[in-house]
């Protein structure tokens, strides 16, 4: 007795799924791209129509951080989910940054920092290399951050008495 079509369908589907899974797992993508708003190096390919550019906003002392971004004039020019346009200089042309409420919202190589857009405080994922030390919130400029000396009882204050600049976007203007 041979199996009916209704009995064969789940078996065929399972075999096709397994073949696709093995093919995907075994094939390397030679044109791997960084997702939008990810850290990158010059010449890297970026996704969602972004390109690897020097970051206008960054927290690094080791040269210029690069990330996958897009030129913009307004938020609507920025590709992807939760992206904001930040114009930092004259000329009306800015860069797109990913919006965040905490560091976990950002891709590796970026941290969440406070910024004022249109007078409203928001968080933006900013490329970084390490933490930004401070003794007072004013030292976190140009970011609208707080100078945090502790987190859940664990002190971030170093031997010199410095804390860490952190976004505090929960508190509004």
N, C-alpha and C positions, 0 to 999 in steps of 0.2 A: 504494500500500500504506500503510495507516494504522498508527501505532505501537500496540503492545499496552499493556495496563494496567501491566504490570511495567516497561515502558520509560517510561511517563508519570509514574509515582509519584515517581522522583527529581527530575524536572523540576518537578512541582507543589510538592514539598517545598522546592526551592530558591527558587521564586517566592514562596511564602508566607514563608519565612525572610527574604528580601530585603525584602518589604513590611513585615514587623514591624520589622526593623532600621531602615528609613527612618522609620517612624512613631515609634519610640522616640527616634531621634536628633533628630527635628524637633519633638517635643512637649516643652514645658517643664512641669515639675511645679509648679503654683501652690501646693501645700501641702507644699513640701520640708521635711523634718524633719532635725534633727540626730540623729546616732546617739547611743545611750546613752553617757554619760561623755565627751561632747564639750563644748567651751566653747560658750556661748550668751549671748544678751542677753535681758533681761526680755521676756516675751511670745512668745519663740520656741517653736516646737513641737519636742518631743523624741520619740525613738522608744522602743520596748520598755516603754511605760508609765512612763517617767521624765518629770520635769518640770524646767524651768530654775530652779534655786535657787542662792542664795549658797553658796559652798563653805565647809564647816566647816574644812577644811585647804586652805591655799593658800600660795604663795610670791609675794606681790605687795605692792608698796608703793603701788600706784596704785588705791586703792579696793578694793571687794570683787569678786573673780572669781566668775562664775556658770558653772555647768555642768549638764548633764543628769544628774540623779541621782534617787534614790528613798529615801524614809525607810525605816529598817530597825531591827530589833532583833537579827537573826542573819543570817549569810551567805545562808541560804536565801530571805530576803526580797528579795534583790537579783537583778534580771533580767539575763539575758545571760551570756556566757561569761567566766570568770575575774573575777568580781565579789566584793568583800568588804565586809562591813558594819563600819563604824568608828564606835563610840560614843565621843564625845570629852568629853561632859559628864554631869552628873547627869540622871536621868530615864530612862535606858535606851533613848532613841531616838537613832539615828545616821543616817549617810548611806552610800550605796553608792559605792564607788570601784573602779576597774578595777585588778586586780593586774598587776604588771610585774616584770621582771628588769633592764630597761635602758630608757633614754629612747625607743628605737625601738618599744617595746611600747605606748607611749602615743599618743593622738591629738594632733594639732596643738594647741598652747596648754597642754599639760600635760607635766610631767617626772616621772620615776620617783624617788621618795624612800623611804628606809627607814622602817619603822614596826613596832612590836611589837604583835601581835594574839595574845592568850592566851599571852604570854611567848615567842612565836616571831617571829623577825624575818622580815618580808616586804617587798616593794616595792609601793607604791601610786602610781598616776598622779594627780598633784596639779596643779590649775590654777596657772599661773604667768605672770608677765610679766618675762622676763629671768632671769639667773642669780642665785643666792644666794651672796654672798661670805662668806668665813670666814677665820680665822687658826688655829682649832682646831675639832675635831669638836663640842665643847660649844656652839659658836656656831650649829650647824645645828639646834638644838632648835626645835620639839618633835620633829623627825625624827631617826631613828636612822641618820644619814648619816655619811660620813667627809668630812673636809676635804681635798680632793684638790688638789695643787699642780701636777700634770702628768698628761698622758695620752699614752702612746706617744711620749714625748720632746718633745711640744709643751707648753710651760709655760702654765698658766692663772693663774699668779701675776701680779697687776698691780703697778703702781709702788708701791703701799702695802704690798705683801707678802701680799695676800689671795689665798686659793685659792677653790675652788668647792665647795659642798656637793653630794655625789653619793651615790646609793644604793649600798650595798655589800651586797646581799642574798645573795651567794654565801657569805659567812661566816655561819654559824648562830649561835644564841644564844651 
